[in-house]
Amino acid sequence: MMIRRTFTCMLLVAALAGCNGGQTQSGAVPVGTLTGVVTGPSGPVSGAAIQVTQADGSQRTAASTADGYFEVDRVTAGTIQLSVSAAHYAVWQTNAVVMPNATLSQDVRLTPL
């Protein structure tokens, strides 16, 4: 009986050791989130194309909502290039740094063509 109980406890400990309580695993790539609002001279710009180019060359995209808001989640932490374009506006670009497990807020003001 004692051996069975010890074996059961060992199995339970081994199973729980595989759980990480929702924390990032050591081999996981750290990510963050990018948010912002796109505006022009007349206010929010709806439907602007948001393009994030990550350090490894991969890209993430989004579009601004009716109130100009955008959000790109799961962006690989590190330096990114952010490009925003919309009809009748000049393309806007910048480099920014996304920190692990953090949200970077980057508002964008577009200039009409």
Protein Blocks (a to p, Z undefined) as FASTA:
>chain_A
ZZmmmmmmmmmmmmmmmpgghpacfkbccddddddddddfkbccehiacddddfkopacd
ddddfkopacdehiaedddddddddehiacddddddddehiacddddddddZZ
